[in-house]
Amino acid sequence: MGPPIPDSEQILMLMLVFLRVSAVLFVIPAFGERTVPARVKGGLAIIITLTVFPFVRADMPSLLQEAQTFAIFTAMIGEIMIGITIGFAVRMIFAGVQFAGEMIGIKMGFYMANIIDPVSSTQVSIIAEFQYLIALLVYLAVDGHHIFLAAITDSYQIVTPLGYHFSGPLMKALIQFSGNLFITAVKIGAPVIAVLFFTNTALGIIARTVPQINIFIVGFPLQIAVGLIFFGLTAPIFVATLQAVMNHLSIDVHTLLKLMS
């Protein structure tokens, strides 16, 4: 007796599960970085798909049995959109971290001291890249990647294949998450930026009262020194803010899933 041969419906369901899992893995941090080889991502997606598929196929709608080409194509697009939307929440947090690093780097005088970010293949500030790496460590420390692996299976209990629905409340939630990018950036960068602002103000007063001092020669190293010192002193605040935001990820992901159903 040979192994069971899957029928067309099972193959289609397996493909839909694979698309959703792949979209999530290619978006979320740690797994979705460009530095991670595509073969590793693909192999991990296949393993997770085969692991998840036996538990979710019972929830698949019977509509797939009679699905036509257009319905299948729509289901594929919907699965990809579900995966991308799930990873959207955490990507906005990391974007906020990099934005805060960019603002701090500019205030410190690192206008030209940029490096190539391997994730986005763009030039970013040294401070922004350093903060991004710290945020990635915090993300792994609080088991943020486990949240999204669990969200893959939970998503099939909320949004079934062919059940993706883009609505006004979903669009509003995505805009709100985009706005939270700036809130996160301000929370993270405000202490250092405030100190550098007062440092610049003091340098301006000195330049007006003691014009004999070459403020440009004194100002640049002073800004860098003050920025690095307070960047280190406010590191616990940075980590605590990230932990508070990332501990709320599970609620944010489930909110997006409910709005997609």
C-alpha positions in Angstrom: 0.0 0.0 0.0 1.6 3.2 -1.1 1.5 6.6 0.5 -1.7 8.7 0.3 -1.8 10.9 -2.8 -3.1 14.4 -2.0 -5.9 15.7 -4.2 -6.1 19.0 -5.8 -8.0 20.6 -2.9 -5.3 19.6 -0.4 -2.6 20.9 -2.7 -4.4 24.2 -3.1 -4.9 24.6 0.7 -1.3 23.7 1.3 -0.2 26.4 -1.2 -2.4 29.0 0.5 -0.9 28.1 3.9 2.6 28.4 2.5 1.9 31.8 1.0 0.7 33.2 4.3 3.6 31.7 6.3 6.1 32.9 3.7 4.7 36.5 3.7 5.0 36.6 7.5 8.5 35.3 7.6 9.7 37.6 4.8 8.4 40.7 6.7 9.1 40.2 10.4 12.5 41.1 11.8 15.2 38.4 12.5 13.7 36.0 9.9 13.0 38.5 7.2 16.3 40.3 7.0 18.1 40.5 3.7 21.2 39.1 5.3 19.3 35.8 5.9 19.7 33.6 2.8 16.6 33.0 0.7 17.1 29.3 1.0 17.0 29.5 4.8 13.8 31.5 4.6 12.2 29.1 2.1 13.2 26.0 4.1 11.9 27.5 7.3 8.6 28.5 5.6 8.2 24.9 4.3 8.8 23.4 7.7 6.4 25.7 9.4 3.8 25.2 6.7 4.0 21.4 7.0 3.8 21.7 10.8 0.8 24.1 10.8 -1.2 22.6 7.9 -2.6 19.5 9.7 -4.1 21.8 12.4 -5.6 24.4 10.2 -6.9 22.6 7.1 -10.2 21.6 9.0 -11.0 25.3 9.1 -10.6 25.8 5.3 -13.8 26.8 3.6 -15.5 24.3 1.4 -15.7 27.0 -1.2 -12.2 26.0 -2.3 -13.6 22.7 -3.7 -15.3 24.7 -6.5 -13.0 27.7 -6.6 -12.3 29.0 -10.1 -9.2 30.7 -11.4 -10.1 34.2 -10.3 -11.2 33.1 -6.9 -7.9 31.2 -6.4 -5.9 34.2 -7.5 -7.8 36.4 -5.1 -7.2 33.9 -2.3 -3.5 34.0 -3.0 -3.3 37.8 -2.9 -5.4 37.8 0.3 -3.0 35.3 1.9 0.0 37.5 1.1 -1.7 40.6 2.3 -2.6 38.9 5.6 1.1 37.9 6.1 2.3 41.4 5.3 -0.2 43.0 7.5 0.7 40.8 10.5 4.4 41.9 10.2 3.4 45.5 9.6 3.0 46.3 13.3 6.5 45.3 14.4 8.1 46.9 11.3 6.6 50.2 12.3 8.3 49.8 15.7 11.7 49.2 14.2 11.2 52.1 11.7 10.5 54.4 14.7 13.7 53.2 16.4 15.7 54.0 13.2 14.0 57.4 12.9 15.0 58.2 16.5 18.5 57.2 15.7 18.6 59.4 12.7 17.4 62.4 14.7 20.0 61.8 17.4 22.8 61.3 14.8 21.9 64.6 13.1 21.9 66.5 16.4 25.2 65.0 17.3 26.8 66.1 14.1 27.0 62.8 12.3 25.7 64.3 9.0 28.2 62.4 6.8 29.0 59.5 9.0 26.6 57.1 7.5 26.8 53.4 6.8 24.9 51.0 4.5 22.1 49.3 6.2 22.1 45.6 5.1 18.3 45.4 5.7 17.1 48.3 3.6 20.3 48.8 1.4 20.2 52.5 2.2 22.5 54.8 4.0 21.6 55.3 7.7 23.2 57.0 10.6 25.6 55.1 12.8 23.4 55.7 15.8 20.3 54.5 13.9 22.0 51.3 13.0 23.2 50.8 16.5 19.8 51.3 18.0 18.3 49.0 15.4 20.6 46.2 16.5 19.8 46.8 20.2 16.0 46.8 19.3 16.5 43.5 17.5 18.2 42.0 20.6 15.3 43.3 22.7 12.8 41.8 20.2 14.4 38.4 20.5 14.8 38.7 24.3 11.0 39.3 24.8 10.2 36.4 22.4 8.7 38.7 19.9 9.4 36.2 17.1 7.3 33.6 19.1 4.4 36.0 19.0 4.4 36.0 15.2 4.9 32.2 14.9 1.9 31.8 17.2 0.0 34.4 15.2 0.3 32.2 12.1 -1.8 29.5 13.6 -4.1 31.9 15.4 -4.8 33.7 12.1 -6.6 30.7 10.7 -9.1 30.8 13.5 -9.9 34.4 12.8 -9.2 34.9 9.0 -9.9 31.8 6.9 -8.6 31.6 3.3 -10.9 33.6 1.0 -11.9 35.5 4.1 -9.6 38.5 3.8 -11.5 41.7 3.8 -9.9 45.2 3.5 -12.2 47.6 5.3 -12.2 51.2 6.5 -11.4 50.3 10.1 -8.4 48.2 8.9 -7.1 51.2 6.9 -7.6 53.4 10.0 -5.7 51.0 12.1 -2.8 50.8 9.7 -2.6 54.6 9.6 -2.7 54.6 13.4 0.2 52.2 13.5 2.1 54.4 11.1 1.5 57.4 13.4 2.8 55.3 16.3 6.2 55.3 14.4 6.7 59.0 15.3 5.4 58.5 18.9 8.0 55.7 19.4 10.7 57.8 17.9 10.0 60.7 20.2 9.8 58.5 23.3 13.2 56.9 22.5 15.1 60.0 21.2 13.6 62.7 23.4 16.1 62.5 26.3 19.2 62.7 24.1 17.8 65.2 21.7 16.7 67.5 24.6 20.2 67.4 26.1 21.8 68.2 22.7 19.4 71.0 22.2 20.4 72.7 25.5 24.0 72.0 24.6 23.6 73.9 21.3 21.8 76.7 23.1 24.7 77.0 25.6 27.2 77.0 22.7 25.2 79.8 21.0 25.3 81.9 24.2 29.0 81.3 24.6 29.6 82.3 20.9 27.7 85.6 21.5 29.4 86.5 24.8 32.9 85.3 24.1 33.4 85.7 20.3 37.2 85.0 20.6 36.3 81.3 21.1 36.1 79.3 17.8 32.8 77.7 18.6 32.9 75.3 15.6 36.1 73.7 16.8 34.8 73.4 20.3 31.2 72.6 19.4 31.5 69.5 17.2 33.5 67.3 19.6 31.5 68.6 22.6 28.2 67.6 20.9 29.5 64.1 20.1 30.8 63.6 23.6 27.6 64.8 25.3 25.5 62.8 22.9 27.4 59.6 23.5 27.5 60.1 27.2 23.7 60.6 27.5 23.0 58.0 24.9 24.7 55.5 27.3 22.9 57.0 30.4 19.5 56.7 28.8 20.0 53.2 27.5 17.9 51.7 30.2 15.0 54.1 29.3 15.5 53.0 25.6 15.3 49.3 26.5 12.3 49.8 28.9 10.4 51.7 26.2 11.0 49.0 23.6 9.9 46.3 26.0 6.7 48.1 26.8 5.9 48.6 23.2 6.8 45.0 22.1 4.9 43.4 25.0 1.8 45.0 23.4 2.6 43.4 20.0 0.3 40.4 20.6 -2.7 42.6 21.2 -1.9 44.7 18.1 -1.5 41.6 15.9 -4.8 40.2 17.0 -6.5 43.5 16.5 -5.3 43.6 12.9 -6.5 40.0 12.4 -10.0 40.8 13.6 -10.2 43.8 11.3 -9.2 41.6 8.3 -11.9 39.0 9.0 
